[in-house]
């Protein structure tokens, strides 16, 4: 090796991205043809990675926030071959297809955890922006106290003490009988509520993955 070669910066091996479980901030995701109209042939960038604690490290969920100029969605890895995609919806949008009284019951912890929920419009009449995100009927699967962390805990343990940066919430979720659709609520102190309509899709619906440019 020449005298000056030892001082050359070693080239960093190019990072490969073969599965969305390995997404990092700044990575890009492009979707293929699918039922969710907003995603067809659209590219999104990972803008945030956050964690929902449902009872310790064995029950934590990692979420990737995906953004582009027109839309933002949420992605979670369910298995090697299945993805959960979540569409953030506002109350006025939700009440276009569900009864307010039914939603109120679901969010009341004293009403039990065995609710059933049906859309109140024909499936062919749902708003265009919800096509591919909604099904006719749901059954409640649970209602639990959860903690949201604005951090990525895939490769580290959750804090084992309160006041570790967590935000507590009541987490209620419902799922369709065919387990292809879900509806989630997170109600925080003060009444702030996050709602996601979720669709479960095969991994092949991701057309391309691009690592963020390395410095």
C-alpha positions in Angstrom: 0.0 0.0 0.0 1.4 3.4 -0.9 2.2 5.9 1.8 -0.6 8.2 1.0 -3.3 5.5 0.4 -3.5 4.9 4.2 -4.7 8.4 4.7 -7.6 8.1 2.1 -11.0 7.9 3.6 -12.4 4.5 3.4 -15.6 4.4 1.3 -18.7 3.5 3.3 -20.4 0.4 2.0 -23.7 1.4 0.3 -26.6 0.6 2.5 -29.1 -1.9 1.1 -32.8 -1.8 1.9 -34.6 -5.1 1.2 -37.5 -5.0 3.6 -39.5 -2.1 5.2 -38.7 -3.4 8.7 -35.3 -1.8 8.2 -36.6 1.7 7.3 -34.7 4.7 8.7 -35.5 8.4 8.7 -35.3 9.8 5.2 -35.7 6.5 3.4 -38.2 6.4 0.5 -41.1 4.0 -0.2 -43.0 3.7 -3.5 -46.3 1.7 -3.7 -47.6 -0.3 -6.7 -51.2 -0.7 -7.9 -53.5 -1.1 -4.9 -57.0 -0.4 -3.7 -56.0 2.7 -1.7 -56.2 5.3 -4.4 -53.9 7.8 -2.7 -51.0 5.4 -2.8 -51.0 4.1 -6.3 -47.6 4.7 -7.8 -46.8 7.3 -5.1 -43.5 7.8 -3.3 -43.3 8.7 0.4 -40.4 9.6 2.7 -40.0 8.4 6.3 -40.5 11.5 8.4 -40.9 10.0 11.8 -40.5 6.7 13.7 -42.5 6.3 16.9 -43.4 3.5 19.3 -46.6 2.4 21.0 -46.1 0.4 24.3 -48.9 -2.1 24.9 -47.3 -3.8 27.8 -43.5 -4.0 27.5 -41.0 -4.9 24.9 -42.8 -8.0 23.8 -45.9 -6.0 22.9 -44.5 -2.8 21.5 -45.4 -1.6 18.0 -43.2 0.4 15.8 -44.8 2.9 13.4 -43.2 4.7 10.4 -44.8 8.0 9.3 -44.6 8.3 5.5 -45.1 11.7 3.9 -45.2 13.3 0.5 -46.4 16.6 -0.8 -50.1 15.6 -0.8 -50.6 12.9 1.8 -49.2 11.2 4.9 -49.9 7.7 6.0 -48.7 5.3 8.7 -46.9 2.0 8.2 -46.4 -0.9 10.6 -44.8 -4.3 9.9 -47.2 -7.1 10.9 -45.1 -10.0 9.6 -42.5 -10.7 7.0 -45.3 -10.6 4.3 -48.0 -8.4 5.7 -48.1 -4.6 6.2 -50.5 -2.4 8.1 -51.2 0.9 6.5 -53.0 3.6 8.5 -54.9 6.7 7.2 -55.2 9.5 9.7 -58.8 10.8 9.7 -60.6 13.7 11.3 -63.9 13.3 13.3 -66.0 15.0 10.6 -64.7 12.5 8.0 -65.3 9.5 10.4 -68.9 10.6 11.0 -69.6 10.5 7.3 -69.6 6.7 7.6 -70.1 5.8 11.2 -72.7 6.8 13.9 -71.5 9.2 16.5 -73.4 7.3 19.2 -71.6 4.1 18.2 -68.2 5.8 18.4 -69.0 7.3 21.7 -69.8 3.9 23.1 -66.6 2.5 21.9 -64.6 5.2 23.6 -66.5 4.8 26.9 -64.4 2.3 29.0 -67.5 1.6 31.1 -69.4 0.3 28.1 -67.3 -2.9 27.8 -65.0 -4.1 25.0 -67.3 -6.2 22.9 -68.7 -3.5 20.5 -69.6 -4.1 16.9 -69.5 -1.3 14.4 -71.0 -1.0 10.9 -70.8 1.8 8.4 -74.1 3.6 7.9 -73.8 4.2 4.2 -73.6 1.6 1.3 -70.0 0.6 0.7 -70.4 1.9 -2.9 -71.2 5.4 -1.5 -68.3 6.0 0.9 -66.3 9.1 0.2 -63.7 8.8 -2.5 -60.8 9.6 -0.1 -61.7 6.5 2.0 -61.9 4.0 -0.8 -59.7 1.0 0.0 -59.6 1.9 3.7 -63.1 0.9 4.9 -65.1 -2.2 5.1 -68.7 -2.9 6.2 -68.4 -4.4 9.7 -65.9 -4.3 12.5 -65.6 -6.1 15.9 -63.8 -4.6 18.9 -60.6 -6.5 19.9 -59.5 -4.5 22.9 -59.3 -1.3 25.0 -56.1 -0.8 26.9 -53.9 1.8 28.5 -51.0 2.4 26.2 -47.9 4.7 26.1 -46.7 6.5 23.0 -43.0 7.3 22.6 -41.7 9.7 20.0 -38.7 7.5 19.4 -37.5 4.3 17.7 -37.2 1.4 20.1 -36.6 -1.4 17.7 -33.1 -2.0 18.9 -33.4 -0.9 22.5 -35.6 -1.6 25.5 -38.5 0.6 26.5 -37.9 2.8 29.6 -38.7 0.9 32.8 -39.9 3.9 34.6 -42.7 6.5 34.3 -41.8 9.9 32.9 -39.4 8.4 30.4 -40.8 10.6 27.6 -44.0 8.6 27.2 -47.5 10.0 26.6 -50.3 7.9 28.0 -53.5 7.2 26.1 -56.5 4.9 26.0 -56.1 2.7 23.0 -59.2 1.1 21.4 -59.2 -1.0 18.3 -61.6 -2.9 16.1 -60.9 -5.3 13.2 -63.0 -6.8 10.4 -63.8 -10.5 10.4 -61.5 -11.1 7.4 -58.8 -9.2 9.3 -58.1 -7.0 6.3 -59.3 -3.8 7.9 -59.1 -2.1 11.3 -60.1 1.1 13.1 -58.0 2.5 15.9 -58.5 5.2 18.5 -55.9 6.8 20.8 -57.4 9.2 23.4 -54.9 11.3 25.3 -55.3 13.4 28.4 -57.3 16.5 27.7 -59.4 14.6 25.1 -57.1 14.8 22.1 -58.0 11.8 19.9 -56.1 10.2 17.0 -58.0 8.0 14.7 -56.7 5.7 11.9 -58.4 3.6 9.4 -56.1 0.7 8.7 -55.8 -1.7 5.8 -53.6 -4.8 5.8 -51.8 -5.4 2.5 -49.2 -7.9 1.2 -45.6 -6.9 1.1 -45.6 -7.0 -2.7 -47.7 -3.8 -2.7 -44.4 -2.0 -2.0 -42.9 -1.5 -5.4 -39.6 0.0 -4.4 -37.5 1.0 -1.4 -34.7 3.6 -1.5 -32.2 4.3 1.3 -31.7 7.9 2.2 -28.7 9.5 0.6 -25.6 9.0 2.7 -23.4 11.9 3.5 
